[in-house]
Amino acid sequence: MTTYRIVRFFAPHLRRRAQRSNLPTGLTLEEAQAHCQNPETTEKQRVTWSNGVREEVVKWFDGYEKE
């Protein structure tokens, strides 16, 4: 059976970083997708650019990959 692990991507450029934390592993595809759809698995920051535009920028988010 194919299993998946959660990986965390960070800004800038949303690069993947190896995580030695307690991120889940051994998940089914459905479990991995459900984890990543949870709003708690993304952190956003409100920013105001020099041109006055305000928006939310993703600081990090969880994705998944095949183990």
OpenMM code with the backbone's topology and positions (N, CA, C; nanometers):
from openmm import Vec3, app, unit

residues = "MET THR THR TYR ARG ILE VAL ARG PHE PHE ALA PRO HIS LEU ARG ARG ARG ALA GLN ARG SER ASN LEU PRO THR GLY LEU THR LEU GLU GLU ALA GLN ALA HIS CYS GLN ASN PRO GLU THR THR GLU LYS GLN ARG VAL THR TRP SER ASN GLY VAL ARG GLU GLU VAL VAL LYS TRP PHE ASP GLY TYR GLU LYS GLU".split()
positions = [
    Vec3(0.0848, -0.1191, 0.0000),
    Vec3(0.0000, 0.0000, 0.0000),
    Vec3(0.0886, 0.1244, 0.0000),
    Vec3(0.0527, 0.2208, -0.0803),
    Vec3(0.1257, 0.3475, -0.0850),
    Vec3(0.0884, 0.4321, 0.0358),
    Vec3(0.1894, 0.4897, 0.1015),
    Vec3(0.1641, 0.5801, 0.2134),
    Vec3(0.2270, 0.7148, 0.1837),
    Vec3(0.1834, 0.8144, 0.2592),
    Vec3(0.2254, 0.9525, 0.2368),
    Vec3(0.2731, 1.0133, 0.3676),
    Vec3(0.3607, 1.1127, 0.3551),
    Vec3(0.4059, 1.1875, 0.4731),
    Vec3(0.3796, 1.3350, 0.4488),
    Vec3(0.3620, 1.4054, 0.5576),
    Vec3(0.3391, 1.5499, 0.5514),
    Vec3(0.4743, 1.6201, 0.5490),
    Vec3(0.4874, 1.7180, 0.4602),
    Vec3(0.6072, 1.8016, 0.4536),
    Vec3(0.5637, 1.9466, 0.4659),
    Vec3(0.6483, 2.0279, 0.5230),
    Vec3(0.6155, 2.1686, 0.5455),
    Vec3(0.6973, 2.2556, 0.4500),
    Vec3(0.6302, 2.3501, 0.3876),
    Vec3(0.6915, 2.4430, 0.2932),
    Vec3(0.6895, 2.5820, 0.3550),
    Vec3(0.8029, 2.6533, 0.3452),
    Vec3(0.8186, 2.7837, 0.4081),
    Vec3(0.8482, 2.8924, 0.3051),
    Vec3(0.8011, 3.0141, 0.3314),
    Vec3(0.8387, 3.1316, 0.2534),
    Vec3(0.9789, 3.1724, 0.2962),
    Vec3(1.0611, 3.2412, 0.2206),
    Vec3(1.0282, 3.2861, 0.0855),
    Vec3(1.0393, 3.1716, -0.0140),
    Vec3(0.9686, 3.1864, -0.1207),
    Vec3(0.9672, 3.0918, -0.2321),
    Vec3(0.9083, 2.9565, -0.1929),
    Vec3(0.8520, 2.9455, -0.0739),
    Vec3(0.7844, 2.8246, -0.0281),
    Vec3(0.8678, 2.6995, -0.0532),
    Vec3(0.9890, 2.7055, -0.0048),
    Vec3(1.0797, 2.5923, -0.0184),
    Vec3(1.0515, 2.4873, 0.0868),
    Vec3(1.0685, 2.3655, 0.0461),
    Vec3(1.0499, 2.2546, 0.1396),
    Vec3(1.1692, 2.2499, 0.2331),
    Vec3(1.1407, 2.2277, 0.3592),
    Vec3(1.2469, 2.2097, 0.4575),
    Vec3(1.2267, 2.0763, 0.5255),
    Vec3(1.3332, 2.0074, 0.5470),
    Vec3(1.3249, 1.8804, 0.6186),
    Vec3(1.2763, 1.9071, 0.7592),
    Vec3(1.1817, 1.8309, 0.8009),
    Vec3(1.1251, 1.8475, 0.9336),
    Vec3(1.1588, 1.7258, 1.0187),
    Vec3(1.2176, 1.7486, 1.1298),
    Vec3(1.2450, 1.6423, 1.2255),
    Vec3(1.1470, 1.6526, 1.3414),
    Vec3(1.0291, 1.7006, 1.3108),
    Vec3(0.9289, 1.7215, 1.4150),
    Vec3(0.8263, 1.6098, 1.4113),
    Vec3(0.7134, 1.6367, 1.4677),
    Vec3(0.6097, 1.5359, 1.4771),
    Vec3(0.5066, 1.5466, 1.3649),
    Vec3(0.5506, 1.5808, 1.2445),
    Vec3(0.4584, 1.5823, 1.1320),
    Vec3(0.4208, 1.4386, 1.0973),
    Vec3(0.2949, 1.4148, 1.0624),
    Vec3(0.2475, 1.2783, 1.0393),
    Vec3(0.3159, 1.2076, 0.9218),
    Vec3(0.3296, 1.0776, 0.9350),
    Vec3(0.3791, 0.9891, 0.8293),
    Vec3(0.2891, 0.8668, 0.8249),
    Vec3(0.3056, 0.7861, 0.7200),
    Vec3(0.2289, 0.6622, 0.7095),
    Vec3(0.0808, 0.6823, 0.6842),
    Vec3(0.0453, 0.7931, 0.6196),
    Vec3(-0.0953, 0.8269, 0.5964),
    Vec3(-0.1453, 0.7702, 0.4640),
    Vec3(-0.2748, 0.7455, 0.4569),
    Vec3(-0.3370, 0.7156, 0.3283),
    Vec3(-0.3464, 0.8476, 0.2509),
    Vec3(-0.3742, 0.8375, 0.1223),
    Vec3(-0.3902, 0.9584, 0.0418),
    Vec3(-0.5027, 1.0450, 0.0982),
    Vec3(-0.6118, 0.9844, 0.1369),
    Vec3(-0.7261, 1.0596, 0.1911),
    Vec3(-0.6897, 1.1297, 0.3212),
    Vec3(-0.6139, 1.0635, 0.4069),
    Vec3(-0.5718, 1.1253, 0.5334),
    Vec3(-0.4781, 1.2432, 0.5077),
    Vec3(-0.3853, 1.2263, 0.4134),
    Vec3(-0.2914, 1.3343, 0.3805),
    Vec3(-0.3660, 1.4548, 0.3229),
    Vec3(-0.4609, 1.4284, 0.2355),
    Vec3(-0.5389, 1.5377, 0.1770),
    Vec3(-0.6221, 1.6089, 0.2825),
    Vec3(-0.6822, 1.5333, 0.3728),
    Vec3(-0.7624, 1.5946, 0.4792),
    Vec3(-0.6749, 1.6814, 0.5693),
    Vec3(-0.5547, 1.6341, 0.6022),
    Vec3(-0.4626, 1.7124, 0.6847),
    Vec3(-0.4329, 1.8460, 0.6164),
    Vec3(-0.4017, 1.8417, 0.4885),
    Vec3(-0.3608, 1.9629, 0.4174),
    Vec3(-0.4757, 2.0595, 0.3921),
    Vec3(-0.5984, 2.0118, 0.3983),
    Vec3(-0.7142, 2.0996, 0.3798),
    Vec3(-0.7556, 2.1690, 0.5090),
    Vec3(-0.6986, 2.1288, 0.6196),
    Vec3(-0.7294, 2.1893, 0.7496),
    Vec3(-0.6680, 2.3301, 0.7537),
    Vec3(-0.7446, 2.4339, 0.7856),
    Vec3(-0.6905, 2.5697, 0.7918),
    Vec3(-0.5742, 2.5855, 0.8914),
    Vec3(-0.5663, 2.4965, 0.9892),
    Vec3(-0.4583, 2.5039, 1.0879),
    Vec3(-0.3229, 2.4613, 1.0310),
    Vec3(-0.3211, 2.4075, 0.9093),
    Vec3(-0.1952, 2.3607, 0.8506),
    Vec3(-0.1356, 2.4628, 0.7540),
    Vec3(-0.1802, 2.5870, 0.7668),
    Vec3(-0.1261, 2.6998, 0.6902),
    Vec3(-0.1171, 2.8198, 0.7836),
    Vec3(-0.0071, 2.8934, 0.7735),
    Vec3(0.0026, 3.0176, 0.8503),
    Vec3(0.0186, 3.1318, 0.7522),
    Vec3(-0.0685, 3.2314, 0.7687),
    Vec3(-0.0650, 3.3492, 0.6821),
    Vec3(-0.0334, 3.4723, 0.7653),
    Vec3(0.0170, 3.5741, 0.6983),
    Vec3(0.0503, 3.7004, 0.7636),
    Vec3(-0.0078, 3.8134, 0.6799),
    Vec3(-0.0729, 3.9076, 0.7462),
    Vec3(-0.1244, 4.0238, 0.6738),
    Vec3(-0.0109, 4.1231, 0.6531),
    Vec3(0.0048, 4.1683, 0.5304),
    Vec3(0.1092, 4.2658, 0.4997),
    Vec3(0.0490, 4.3817, 0.4220),
    Vec3(0.1121, 4.4964, 0.4362),
    Vec3(0.0774, 4.6137, 0.3567),
    Vec3(0.2009, 4.6510, 0.2762),
    Vec3(0.1875, 4.6460, 0.1446),
    Vec3(0.3002, 4.6761, 0.0562),
    Vec3(0.3201, 4.8272, 0.0464),
    Vec3(0.4320, 4.8671, -0.0080),
    Vec3(0.4653, 5.0094, -0.0181),
    Vec3(0.3643, 5.0861, -0.1036),
    Vec3(0.2935, 5.0172, -0.1919),
    Vec3(0.1921, 5.0836, -0.2744),
    Vec3(0.0557, 5.0893, -0.2051),
    Vec3(0.0510, 5.0481, -0.0774),
    Vec3(-0.0712, 5.0554, 0.0007),
    Vec3(-0.1630, 4.9348, -0.0105),
    Vec3(-0.1258, 4.8396, -0.0928),
    Vec3(-0.2082, 4.7199, -0.1091),
    Vec3(-0.1894, 4.6283, 0.0111),
    Vec3(-0.3007, 4.5845, 0.0678),
    Vec3(-0.2964, 4.4914, 0.1809),
    Vec3(-0.3382, 4.3535, 0.1331),
    Vec3(-0.2681, 4.2533, 0.1816),
    Vec3(-0.3072, 4.1168, 0.1482),
    Vec3(-0.2509, 4.0193, 0.2501),
    Vec3(-0.2999, 3.8975, 0.2448),
    Vec3(-0.2465, 3.7921, 0.3290),
    Vec3(-0.1419, 3.7159, 0.2488),
    Vec3(-0.0282, 3.6945, 0.3100),
    Vec3(0.0805, 3.6228, 0.2457),
    Vec3(0.1042, 3.4944, 0.3239),
    Vec3(0.1197, 3.3852, 0.2523),
    Vec3(0.1439, 3.2565, 0.3177),
    Vec3(0.2863, 3.2528, 0.3709),
    Vec3(0.3008, 3.2232, 0.5016),
    Vec3(0.4332, 3.2076, 0.5627),
    Vec3(0.4801, 3.0628, 0.5523),
    Vec3(0.3882, 2.9698, 0.5702),
    Vec3(0.4170, 2.8275, 0.5523),
    Vec3(0.2872, 2.7513, 0.5309),
    Vec3(0.2997, 2.6329, 0.4730),
    Vec3(0.1848, 2.5442, 0.4588),
    Vec3(0.2335, 2.4002, 0.4557),
    Vec3(0.1447, 2.3090, 0.4883),
    Vec3(0.1753, 2.1667, 0.4832),
    Vec3(0.1282, 2.1086, 0.3517),
    Vec3(0.2143, 2.0255, 0.2936),
    Vec3(0.1815, 1.9478, 0.1745),
    Vec3(0.2098, 1.8020, 0.2059),
    Vec3(0.2025, 1.7170, 0.1046),
    Vec3(0.2334, 1.5759, 0.1280),
    Vec3(0.3105, 1.5198, 0.0102),
    Vec3(0.3804, 1.4100, 0.0365),
    Vec3(0.4531, 1.3400, -0.0686),
    Vec3(0.4499, 1.1912, -0.0392),
    Vec3(0.4705, 1.1138, -0.1437),
    Vec3(0.4744, 0.9684, -0.1307),
    Vec3(0.5967, 0.9280, -0.0502),
    Vec3(0.5793, 0.8295, 0.0371),
    Vec3(0.6939, 0.7801, 0.1157),
    Vec3(0.7709, 0.6771, 0.0354),
] * unit.nanometer
topology = app.Topology()
chain = topology.addChain("A")
for resn in residues:
    res = topology.addResidue(resn, chain)
    for name in ("N", "CA", "C"):
        topology.addAtom(name, app.Element.getBySymbol(name[0]), res)
